[in-house]
């Protein structure tokens, strides 16, 4: 049974990306990196936060074409998140299990965004 989407908040991909944002920021906020490496986390936080933000903004544009464009931007941010997670794991040796969990969740989100883009093309 399909449910009607009356808000971007009803989209599972929005819900999952918002939760990933909260979890990534919560997990990494407790780490104290040297000033020279703090940009790594800043970039990760910006990228992960832009996924649900772009979904919300695109939905709010009230145009299928604009929504698809913002979903595409969100998907690009998802790929950026993957990159930053790998770099942070390689440089800082953070908990590999947690990073792999975040990467797996992010990959699922990226696939969902691809599906959403495809459905917006029809």
Helices and strands as residue ranges (DSSP letters): G 8-10, H 12-29, G 35-37, H 38-60, H 64-92, H 96-121
